[in-house]
Amino acid sequence: MSSPRLLIRDLTALGTLAVSPAALSTLPIGNLLTQPRNEVWRSPGVTTQVITVVFGSNQTASMVALARLNATTGGTVQVQGYDDAGMTSQLFNSTALAAFSTASLADVDAFRYLEDSFRGKKNFVYYFTKVTTLRAIKITITDAGNPAGYIEASRLFIGDYFEFTYEAGDSGESGASRSLTVQGRSEGGDLWSDRGPGYEQQTVDLDNIHEDDVPELLALSEFLGTHTDFFFDLLPGDTSAFAIYRRGQRKFTAESALRPRGYMLNAQTLAMESP
């Protein structure tokens, strides 16, 4: 099992982003660069979608992720990387991978996985051997049977992930699905609920941080702060329900309190929530 991975610096905005066929004019492909969940890219139908990102210079990357992808279990995603802008010289090819699987989910989640309330858990991520001459990415999404009648996602991440040296220890991670639902009692005694949107809350305690991780932790605290989103994966490569719930777009909710002790950082806590 791999240690937690975190994409600190997203490269997507450095490239030229395009999609074929063209997206809906009201929900353009540029929305994949924004943080709000309701600013999505949406296709006009369920024909195969090809997203490309072309960079003006060589980039270093090792992962691609699509957050809140409305994929079905019949959908696939293929990721291809190139070292030329014309996309003729290939660096890697994922082949067609399952966009999402309900195999490990509870029956109730497998039943509701197409609902908007579950979208925060539907994240596609592909890891590949680090390349330093990346000039273009091509992402092909196929999901002809999608009952929504379209394909959409809220965020695209491309970059080089940072992997912690150690896994989160026993009881070192906690998370919960929260919501902004407000409850109250009517004069007749009924408990009413004014339903609000949901979000994910997650805390990771990384005790005895390895000395090699210190520069990255200092950088993420300074660079990300509490205003920049990132992609976090507690259990990379794991397809369990627990891993699905602990993977996705995040923002820090509290500045990291770094407590150095020699070459170590003790009791480092990362508190984060889905945007």
C-alpha positions as CSV (number, residue, x, y, z in Angstrom):
1,M,0.0,0.0,0.0
2,S,1.3,3.4,-0.9
3,S,1.6,6.4,1.4
4,P,-0.7,9.4,1.0
5,R,-0.1,11.5,-2.1
6,L,-0.8,15.1,-2.6
7,L,-0.6,17.2,-5.7
8,I,0.6,20.6,-4.6
9,R,1.2,22.4,-7.8
10,D,-1.4,22.0,-10.6
11,L,0.0,22.6,-14.1
12,T,-3.3,22.6,-16.0
13,A,-3.6,26.4,-16.2
14,L,-0.1,26.6,-17.8
15,G,-1.3,24.9,-20.9
16,T,-3.9,25.5,-23.6
17,L,-7.1,23.6,-22.7
18,A,-9.5,22.3,-25.4
19,V,-12.2,19.7,-25.9
20,S,-13.8,18.0,-28.9
21,P,-16.7,18.1,-29.5
22,A,-17.1,21.6,-28.2
23,A,-18.6,22.0,-24.7
24,L,-21.8,23.8,-23.9
25,S,-21.3,27.5,-24.2
26,T,-22.7,28.1,-20.7
27,L,-20.4,25.4,-19.1
28,P,-17.1,25.7,-21.0
29,I,-14.0,23.6,-20.8
30,G,-12.3,26.5,-18.9
31,N,-14.4,25.6,-15.9
32,L,-12.0,22.7,-15.3
33,L,-9.6,25.3,-14.0
34,T,-11.8,26.7,-11.3
35,Q,-12.4,25.6,-7.7
36,P,-16.2,25.9,-7.2
37,R,-18.0,22.6,-7.6
38,N,-20.9,24.2,-9.6
39,E,-18.5,25.6,-12.2
40,V,-18.4,22.4,-14.3
41,W,-17.4,21.5,-17.9
42,R,-20.3,19.8,-19.6
43,S,-20.5,18.1,-23.0
44,P,-23.5,18.6,-25.3
45,G,-24.2,14.9,-25.4
46,V,-22.7,11.5,-24.6
47,T,-20.4,11.1,-27.6
48,T,-16.8,10.4,-26.8
49,Q,-15.1,13.5,-25.4
50,V,-11.4,14.3,-26.1
51,I,-9.8,16.8,-23.8
52,T,-6.3,18.1,-24.7
53,V,-3.8,20.3,-22.7
54,V,-0.8,21.5,-24.7
55,F,2.1,23.2,-22.9
56,G,4.4,25.8,-24.3
57,S,7.5,24.2,-22.7
58,N,8.5,20.9,-21.1
59,Q,6.7,20.0,-17.8
60,T,7.3,17.5,-15.1
61,A,4.3,15.3,-14.1
62,S,3.3,12.0,-12.7
63,M,-0.5,12.1,-12.4
64,V,-3.8,13.3,-13.9
65,A,-7.1,13.5,-12.0
66,L,-10.6,14.5,-12.8
67,A,-12.7,15.6,-9.8
68,R,-16.4,15.1,-9.6
69,L,-16.7,13.2,-12.9
70,N,-20.3,12.1,-13.5
71,A,-19.2,8.7,-14.9
72,T,-21.1,5.5,-14.9
73,T,-19.7,2.0,-14.3
74,G,-19.7,1.6,-18.0
75,G,-17.6,4.6,-18.7
76,T,-13.9,4.6,-19.5
77,V,-11.1,7.2,-19.4
78,Q,-7.8,7.0,-21.4
79,V,-4.9,9.2,-20.6
80,Q,-2.0,9.7,-23.1
81,G,1.1,11.9,-22.7
82,Y,3.3,13.3,-25.4
83,D,6.7,15.1,-25.6
84,D,5.6,17.2,-28.5
85,A,2.8,19.7,-29.0
86,G,1.6,17.9,-32.1
87,M,0.9,14.8,-30.0
88,T,2.8,12.4,-32.3
89,S,5.6,11.2,-29.9
90,Q,4.0,9.3,-27.0
91,L,5.4,9.1,-23.5
92,F,2.8,7.0,-21.9
93,N,-0.7,5.5,-22.5
94,S,-3.0,4.3,-19.8
95,T,-5.3,2.5,-22.3
96,A,-9.0,2.6,-21.5
97,L,-9.5,2.4,-17.7
98,A,-12.8,2.1,-15.8
99,A,-14.0,5.6,-15.0
100,F,-15.7,4.4,-11.8
101,S,-16.5,1.2,-10.0
102,T,-19.2,0.5,-7.4
103,A,-17.8,-3.0,-6.6
104,S,-16.6,-2.2,-3.1
105,L,-19.4,0.2,-2.1
106,A,-22.3,-0.4,0.2
107,D,-25.6,-1.3,-1.4
108,V,-27.0,2.1,-0.7
109,D,-24.0,3.9,-2.4
110,A,-24.1,1.5,-5.3
111,F,-27.8,2.5,-5.7
112,R,-27.3,6.3,-5.4
113,Y,-23.9,6.7,-7.1
114,L,-25.4,8.6,-10.0
115,E,-27.0,11.2,-7.8
116,D,-25.5,14.6,-7.4
117,S,-25.1,14.0,-3.6
118,F,-22.5,11.3,-4.3
119,R,-20.4,13.3,-6.9
120,G,-17.8,14.4,-4.4
121,K,-16.6,10.8,-4.1
122,K,-16.4,10.2,-7.9
123,N,-12.9,11.1,-8.8
124,F,-10.8,9.5,-11.5
125,V,-7.0,9.5,-11.0
126,Y,-4.2,8.0,-13.1
127,Y,-0.6,7.8,-11.8
128,F,2.3,7.2,-14.2
129,T,6.1,7.1,-14.0
130,K,7.4,10.7,-13.7
131,V,8.2,12.4,-17.0
132,T,10.2,15.6,-17.3
133,T,9.5,16.4,-21.0
134,L,5.7,16.5,-21.0
135,R,4.3,18.8,-23.7
136,A,0.8,17.6,-24.1
137,I,-1.9,15.5,-22.4
138,K,-4.9,13.8,-24.2
139,I,-7.8,12.5,-22.1
140,T,-10.5,10.5,-23.9
141,I,-13.7,9.9,-22.0
142,T,-16.3,7.4,-23.3
143,D,-19.6,6.9,-21.5
144,A,-22.3,6.5,-24.1
145,G,-24.8,5.0,-21.7
146,N,-24.7,7.9,-19.2
147,P,-28.4,8.4,-18.2
148,A,-27.7,12.1,-17.5
149,G,-27.4,12.6,-21.3
150,Y,-24.0,14.4,-20.9
151,I,-20.5,14.1,-19.4
152,E,-19.1,16.6,-17.0
153,A,-16.5,17.2,-14.4
154,S,-15.6,20.1,-12.1
155,R,-11.8,20.1,-12.0
156,L,-8.8,18.8,-13.9
157,F,-5.5,18.3,-12.1
158,I,-2.1,17.6,-13.9
159,G,1.2,17.6,-12.1
160,D,3.8,15.8,-10.1
161,Y,2.5,14.4,-6.9
162,F,4.3,14.4,-3.5
163,E,4.2,11.1,-1.6
164,F,4.8,11.0,2.1
165,T,7.5,8.7,3.3
166,Y,5.3,7.1,5.9
167,E,1.7,6.0,5.8
168,A,-0.8,7.7,8.2
169,G,-0.5,5.6,11.4
170,D,-3.2,3.6,13.1
171,S,-6.1,6.0,14.0
172,G,-4.0,8.7,12.2
173,E,-6.8,9.7,9.8
174,S,-10.4,10.7,10.3
175,G,-13.0,11.9,8.0
176,A,-16.7,12.5,7.8
177,S,-19.4,13.5,5.3
178,R,-20.9,16.8,6.5
179,S,-23.8,18.9,5.2
180,L,-25.2,22.4,5.6
181,T,-28.6,21.0,6.4
182,V,-30.4,22.9,9.1
183,Q,-32.9,21.3,11.5
184,G,-35.5,22.7,13.8
185,R,-38.8,21.9,15.5
186,S,-42.1,23.1,14.3
187,E,-44.8,24.4,16.7
188,G,-46.5,21.0,16.3
189,G,-43.3,19.2,17.4
190,D,-42.2,17.9,14.0
191,L,-38.5,17.8,13.3
192,W,-38.0,19.6,10.0
193,S,-34.9,19.7,7.8
194,D,-33.9,22.4,5.4
195,R,-31.6,20.3,3.2
196,G,-28.3,21.9,2.3
197,P,-25.3,20.7,0.2
198,G,-22.8,18.2,1.5
199,Y,-19.1,18.2,1.8
200,E,-16.2,16.1,2.9
201,Q,-14.1,16.8,6.1
202,Q,-10.8,15.1,6.6
203,T,-7.9,15.2,9.1
204,V,-4.6,13.4,8.8
205,D,-2.1,13.1,11.6
206,L,1.3,12.3,10.2
207,D,3.4,11.6,13.3
208,N,7.2,11.5,13.0
209,I,7.4,13.0,9.6
210,H,10.6,11.9,7.7
211,E,13.2,14.6,7.3
212,D,12.9,14.3,3.5
213,D,9.3,15.4,3.7
214,V,10.0,18.7,5.6
215,P,10.7,20.9,2.6
216,E,7.5,19.8,0.9
217,L,5.4,20.4,4.0
218,L,6.9,23.9,4.4
219,A,6.2,24.6,0.7
220,L,2.6,23.4,0.8
221,S,1.9,25.4,3.9
222,E,3.2,28.6,2.2
223,F,2.0,27.9,-1.3
224,L,-1.4,26.5,-0.7
225,G,-2.5,28.3,2.4
226,T,-6.2,27.9,2.9
227,H,-7.2,29.4,-0.4
228,T,-5.8,27.1,-3.1
229,D,-7.3,23.7,-3.9
230,F,-5.3,20.5,-4.4
231,F,-5.8,16.8,-5.0
232,F,-5.3,14.4,-2.0
233,D,-5.3,10.6,-2.1
234,L,-5.0,8.8,1.2
235,L,-4.7,5.3,-0.3
236,P,-3.3,5.5,-3.8
237,G,-4.2,2.5,-6.0
238,D,-6.7,1.2,-3.4
239,T,-10.2,0.5,-4.8
240,S,-12.0,0.0,-1.5
241,A,-14.9,2.1,-0.4
242,F,-12.8,3.6,2.4
243,A,-10.2,4.8,-0.2
244,I,-13.0,6.2,-2.5
245,Y,-14.3,8.3,0.5
246,R,-10.8,9.6,1.2
247,R,-9.8,10.7,-2.2
248,G,-10.5,14.0,-4.0
249,Q,-10.3,17.7,-4.4
250,R,-9.4,19.4,-1.1
251,K,-8.5,22.8,0.5
252,F,-6.8,23.2,3.9
253,T,-9.0,24.6,6.6
254,A,-6.3,25.5,9.1
255,E,-2.7,26.5,8.6
256,S,-0.3,23.7,9.3
257,A,1.5,24.2,12.6
258,L,5.0,22.9,12.0
259,R,6.8,21.9,15.1
260,P,10.5,21.0,14.2
261,R,12.5,18.7,16.4
262,G,15.9,18.1,15.0
263,Y,15.3,16.8,11.6
264,M,11.8,15.7,12.3
265,L,8.4,17.2,12.5
266,N,6.2,15.7,15.2
267,A,2.4,15.5,15.4
268,Q,1.9,17.2,12.0
269,T,-1.8,17.6,11.4
270,L,-3.4,18.3,8.0
271,A,-7.0,19.5,8.3
272,M,-8.8,19.7,5.0
273,E,-12.3,19.9,3.4
274,S,-13.7,19.5,-0.1
275,P,-14.3,22.9,-1.7
